[in-house]
Amino acid sequence: MAKKTIPIKIKKEIKEYIQILKTDKLPINKVILYGSYAKGKQHQWSDIDLCIISPKFKDAYCAMQYLLLKTITKPKHPIEPVGFSPKDFKDKYSSLIDEIKTTGIEIPV
């Protein structure tokens, strides 16, 4: 995982989003910021790419439906979440998971 600095306002929004998920009693193993903010290449229109790993997610479709519903309350910076079960996150053949593992920044939960 990368060791880059995250802008304070983005950190705050991520923490608020995590709190929304926790309030909904979602068990969270890990949250990983990836994409432009993790690479330090964000621009004015960048969204916040987050990977949420939870044992509650049995498949990617259910994870996306749940996580996207929770982004409705976050209008400041668009959050683009992806969700995986811990087992699915071990997939060695997914280019997205590889990018998250290579360039992502783990956010304490």
Buried (B, 14 or more C-beta within 10 A) or exposed (E): BBEEEBEEEBBEBBBEBBEBBEEEEBEBBBBBBBBBBBBEEBEEEBBBBBBBBBEBBEEBEEBBEBBBEBBEEBEEBEBBBBBBBEEBBEEEEBEBBEBBBEBBBBBEB
